[in-house]
Amino acid sequence: MSGHSRWSQIKRKKDITDQKRGQIFSKLSKDITLAARKGTDIKTNVALANAVEQAKSANMPNENIERAIKKVSEKDSAQLEEIAVEGIGPGGVVLRIKGITDNKNRAVAEIKKIFLDHEVKMVNPGSISWMFNNPVQVNEQTQKKFNELFEALDDNDNVRDIASNLK
C-alpha cells in the first residue's frame, strides 16, 4: 500500500502548490525590481506601488518585496530587461509575448523552443500589429493546441504577458 498514505497525498499536493506559488513570486519579484529602477520610493513611483500592491494581493511576504526593491541598488546583481516576441500560429492566430529577464538571449531561445513545439512561427517585432484588429475563430482541435501553448508559456518564468487575436 505504498503511496496511499494520507501524508504522502498531502505532501504531493503541497509540493505542487509551493512550486506554483514560487513561480508567481518570482514573476512578481521581477516586476517589482523592474519598476524600482525608476525610483525606490513607493509614494512617488506609481509603477512600483502597483507592483507592490499586486505582490501583496498574492500574499507575497514583505521581506521578499523588500529584497526585490534592494536588487536595484546592488551592483553585482543581474540587470533585468523587458523582451517582446511575436509569432504566427495555425489558423492565422498571432501572438505577442512580453517578458522580463536577466538574460535576453536565453529567454528568447526558450520562447522560440516553445513556439516550435506548438507550430508557431516567430516573426519580426511589429510586423503583425495590424492583425490584432480582426479576431480569429479556430476549430476545437486548434483551440486545444493553443491552450497547451498558453500553458507552456505560463510555466516559463520569463513570460509576463500573452496577447493574441484568438476569439
Contacts in CASP RR format, 6 or more apart in sequence:
PFRMAT RR
TARGET T0000
AUTHOR 0000-0000-0000
METHOD contacts of the structure
MODEL  1
MSGHSRWSQIKRKKDITDQKRGQIFSKLSKDITLAARKGTDIKTNVALAN
AVEQAKSANMPNENIERAIKKVSEKDSAQLEEIAVEGIGPGGVVLRIKGI
TDNKNRAVAEIKKIFLDHEVKMVNPGSISWMFNNPVQVNEQTQKKFNELF
EALDDNDNVRDIASNLK
3 9 0 8 1.000
23 155 0 8 1.000
23 157 0 8 1.000
24 58 0 8 1.000
25 55 0 8 1.000
25 58 0 8 1.000
25 60 0 8 1.000
25 64 0 8 1.000
26 157 0 8 1.000
27 100 0 8 1.000
27 157 0 8 1.000
27 160 0 8 1.000
28 51 0 8 1.000
28 54 0 8 1.000
28 55 0 8 1.000
28 58 0 8 1.000
28 60 0 8 1.000
28 68 0 8 1.000
29 55 0 8 1.000
29 60 0 8 1.000
29 64 0 8 1.000
29 67 0 8 1.000
29 68 0 8 1.000
30 68 0 8 1.000
30 80 0 8 1.000
30 100 0 8 1.000
30 101 0 8 1.000
30 160 0 8 1.000
31 51 0 8 1.000
31 54 0 8 1.000
31 55 0 8 1.000
31 100 0 8 1.000
31 160 0 8 1.000
32 48 0 8 1.000
32 51 0 8 1.000
32 52 0 8 1.000
32 55 0 8 1.000
32 65 0 8 1.000
32 68 0 8 1.000
32 69 0 8 1.000
33 68 0 8 1.000
33 69 0 8 1.000
33 71 0 8 1.000
33 72 0 8 1.000
33 80 0 8 1.000
34 51 0 8 1.000
34 80 0 8 1.000
34 82 0 8 1.000
34 100 0 8 1.000
35 45 0 8 1.000
35 47 0 8 1.000
35 48 0 8 1.000
35 50 0 8 1.000
35 51 0 8 1.000
36 45 0 8 1.000
36 48 0 8 1.000
36 68 0 8 1.000
36 69 0 8 1.000
36 71 0 8 1.000
36 72 0 8 1.000
37 72 0 8 1.000
38 45 0 8 1.000
38 47 0 8 1.000
38 48 0 8 1.000
39 45 0 8 1.000
39 48 0 8 1.000
39 72 0 8 1.000
40 48 0 8 1.000
40 69 0 8 1.000
40 72 0 8 1.000
40 73 0 8 1.000
41 48 0 8 1.000
42 48 0 8 1.000
42 49 0 8 1.000
42 52 0 8 1.000
43 49 0 8 1.000
48 69 0 8 1.000
52 65 0 8 1.000
55 64 0 8 1.000
55 65 0 8 1.000
55 68 0 8 1.000
56 65 0 8 1.000
71 77 0 8 1.000
78 102 0 8 1.000
78 103 0 8 1.000
79 102 0 8 1.000
80 100 0 8 1.000
80 101 0 8 1.000
80 102 0 8 1.000
81 100 0 8 1.000
81 101 0 8 1.000
81 102 0 8 1.000
81 104 0 8 1.000
82 98 0 8 1.000
82 99 0 8 1.000
82 100 0 8 1.000
83 97 0 8 1.000
83 98 0 8 1.000
83 99 0 8 1.000
83 100 0 8 1.000
83 101 0 8 1.000
83 104 0 8 1.000
83 107 0 8 1.000
83 108 0 8 1.000
83 158 0 8 1.000
84 96 0 8 1.000
84 97 0 8 1.000
84 98 0 8 1.000
84 99 0 8 1.000
84 125 0 8 1.000
85 96 0 8 1.000
85 97 0 8 1.000
85 108 0 8 1.000
85 111 0 8 1.000
85 112 0 8 1.000
85 115 0 8 1.000
85 122 0 8 1.000
85 125 0 8 1.000
86 94 0 8 1.000
86 95 0 8 1.000
86 96 0 8 1.000
86 97 0 8 1.000
86 122 0 8 1.000
86 123 0 8 1.000
86 124 0 8 1.000
86 125 0 8 1.000
86 126 0 8 1.000
86 127 0 8 1.000
86 128 0 8 1.000
87 94 0 8 1.000
87 95 0 8 1.000
87 96 0 8 1.000
87 115 0 8 1.000
87 120 0 8 1.000
87 121 0 8 1.000
87 122 0 8 1.000
87 123 0 8 1.000
87 128 0 8 1.000
88 94 0 8 1.000
88 95 0 8 1.000
88 120 0 8 1.000
88 121 0 8 1.000
88 123 0 8 1.000
88 128 0 8 1.000
88 131 0 8 1.000
89 95 0 8 1.000
89 119 0 8 1.000
89 120 0 8 1.000
89 121 0 8 1.000
90 119 0 8 1.000
90 120 0 8 1.000
90 138 0 8 1.000
90 142 0 8 1.000
90 145 0 8 1.000
91 136 0 8 1.000
91 138 0 8 1.000
91 142 0 8 1.000
92 131 0 8 1.000
92 136 0 8 1.000
92 165 0 8 1.000
93 136 0 8 1.000
93 138 0 8 1.000
93 142 0 8 1.000
93 146 0 8 1.000
93 164 0 8 1.000
93 165 0 8 1.000
93 166 0 8 1.000
94 128 0 8 1.000
94 131 0 8 1.000
94 132 0 8 1.000
94 164 0 8 1.000
94 165 0 8 1.000
95 120 0 8 1.000
95 162 0 8 1.000
95 163 0 8 1.000
95 164 0 8 1.000
96 128 0 8 1.000
96 132 0 8 1.000
96 162 0 8 1.000
96 163 0 8 1.000
96 164 0 8 1.000
97 111 0 8 1.000
97 153 0 8 1.000
97 159 0 8 1.000
97 161 0 8 1.000
97 162 0 8 1.000
97 163 0 8 1.000
98 159 0 8 1.000
98 160 0 8 1.000
98 161 0 8 1.000
98 162 0 8 1.000
98 163 0 8 1.000
99 107 0 8 1.000
99 158 0 8 1.000
99 159 0 8 1.000
99 160 0 8 1.000
99 161 0 8 1.000
100 158 0 8 1.000
100 160 0 8 1.000
101 107 0 8 1.000
101 158 0 8 1.000
107 158 0 8 1.000
110 156 0 8 1.000
110 158 0 8 1.000
111 153 0 8 1.000
111 156 0 8 1.000
111 158 0 8 1.000
111 159 0 8 1.000
112 122 0 8 1.000
114 120 0 8 1.000
114 149 0 8 1.000
114 152 0 8 1.000
114 153 0 8 1.000
114 156 0 8 1.000
115 121 0 8 1.000
115 122 0 8 1.000
117 152 0 8 1.000
118 145 0 8 1.000
118 146 0 8 1.000
118 148 0 8 1.000
118 149 0 8 1.000
118 152 0 8 1.000
119 145 0 8 1.000
120 149 0 8 1.000
131 165 0 8 1.000
132 163 0 8 1.000
132 165 0 8 1.000
134 165 0 8 1.000
135 165 0 8 1.000
135 166 0 8 1.000
135 167 0 8 1.000
136 165 0 8 1.000
136 166 0 8 1.000
136 167 0 8 1.000
137 167 0 8 1.000
138 146 0 8 1.000
138 166 0 8 1.000
138 167 0 8 1.000
143 166 0 8 1.000
146 164 0 8 1.000
146 166 0 8 1.000
150 162 0 8 1.000
153 159 0 8 1.000
153 162 0 8 1.000
154 162 0 8 1.000
END
